[in-house]
Amino acid sequence: MVTEKIDLAQFLNQQYLCESLTIKEVTTLIDYTELATFNKGDIIAEIGDVGEALYFVIEGQTALFAGNKTESQVGLIKAGELMGEMSFFDREPRSVRAKALKDGTRLLKLSRAMYKRLRVEHPYIAVNLLEHAIISLDHLFRQVSQDVSTFSSYIYGPGKK
C-alpha cells in the first residue's frame, strides 16, 4: 500500500494537475481519494446519473459514449486527464456514459464528501483541482467547437453557415 501511494504520488507529481503542488501536497490529495480499477467495457459513470465523484485517470483509457440504444464514442480520456467534472460541479445529470477501454484501467476517485473536506482542510490543493477542472472543460469545449466547425464546413462548404 505504501509503495502504491509513492508510485501514485510520483505519477501525479508529473501531471499538470499537480505541477504547482509539493510532493507532500500531492500525497495529501491521494489521502482524500480512493483507487478504483475497471476492466474493458466496465461502466464508470452512467447517462442520467448526477456526478458524485471526480475521476483522474492513472492508467489505461476511458471513453465517453452518447446514446442508449446505439452508442457512439464522443470522447477519449487518457492517463493524466480528469473526467466527470461537468456533472460533479453543476450537479446536472450526466449526458454521456464513461466506460473503461482497457483491462486494468485505474482511476483515482474523489468523492463529493472528500472534496468538501479537501476544500476546508486544504484549500490550496482544492484550488489547484478547480483550475485543472476549468482547463479540462476548456479543452473539451474547444474540441467540440472545432468538431462543429469542421462538420459545418463539410456540410455547407467553407465560409458558409
Residue pairs with C-beta under 8 A, 6 or more apart in sequence:
4 35
5 27
5 30
8 30
8 35
8 58
8 108
9 23
9 26
9 27
9 30
11 58
12 18
12 26
12 29
12 30
12 56
12 108
13 21
13 23
13 26
15 80
16 80
16 132
16 135
17 56
17 80
17 82
17 128
17 129
17 132
18 25
18 26
18 29
18 128
20 128
21 29
21 124
21 125
21 128
25 122
25 124
25 125
28 122
28 125
29 118
29 122
29 125
29 129
30 108
32 110
32 114
32 115
32 117
32 118
33 56
33 108
33 109
33 110
33 114
34 108
34 109
34 111
35 58
35 106
35 107
35 108
35 109
36 44
36 55
36 106
36 107
36 108
36 109
37 104
37 105
37 106
37 107
38 44
38 60
38 62
38 100
38 105
38 106
38 107
39 100
39 103
39 104
39 105
40 100
40 101
40 102
40 103
40 105
41 99
41 100
42 99
42 100
42 105
43 97
43 98
43 99
44 55
44 62
44 83
44 98
44 99
44 100
44 107
45 51
45 55
45 83
45 84
45 87
45 94
45 97
45 98
46 94
46 97
47 66
47 68
47 93
47 94
47 95
47 96
47 97
48 93
48 94
49 87
49 93
49 94
50 87
50 91
50 92
50 93
50 94
51 84
51 85
51 86
51 87
51 88
51 89
51 91
51 94
52 88
52 111
52 112
53 84
53 88
53 109
53 110
53 111
53 112
54 82
54 83
54 84
54 85
54 88
54 109
54 110
54 115
54 129
54 133
55 62
55 82
55 83
55 84
55 98
55 107
55 108
55 109
55 110
56 81
56 82
56 83
56 107
56 108
56 110
57 77
57 78
57 79
57 80
57 81
57 82
57 83
57 105
57 106
57 107
58 79
58 106
58 107
58 108
59 79
59 104
59 105
59 106
60 79
60 100
60 101
60 102
60 103
60 104
60 105
60 106
61 76
61 77
61 78
61 79
61 100
61 101
61 102
61 105
62 76
62 77
62 83
62 98
62 99
62 100
62 101
62 105
62 107
63 73
63 75
63 76
63 77
63 98
63 99
63 101
64 73
64 74
64 75
64 76
64 77
64 83
64 96
64 97
64 98
65 71
65 72
65 73
65 74
65 96
65 97
65 98
65 99
66 72
66 74
66 95
66 96
66 97
71 97
74 96
75 96
75 140
75 143
76 101
77 83
77 98
81 136
82 132
82 133
82 136
83 98
83 136
84 98
85 133
85 136
85 137
86 92
86 94
86 95
86 137
87 93
87 94
88 112
88 115
89 133
110 118
110 129
115 126
115 129
118 125
118 126
118 129
119 126
152 160
152 161
153 159
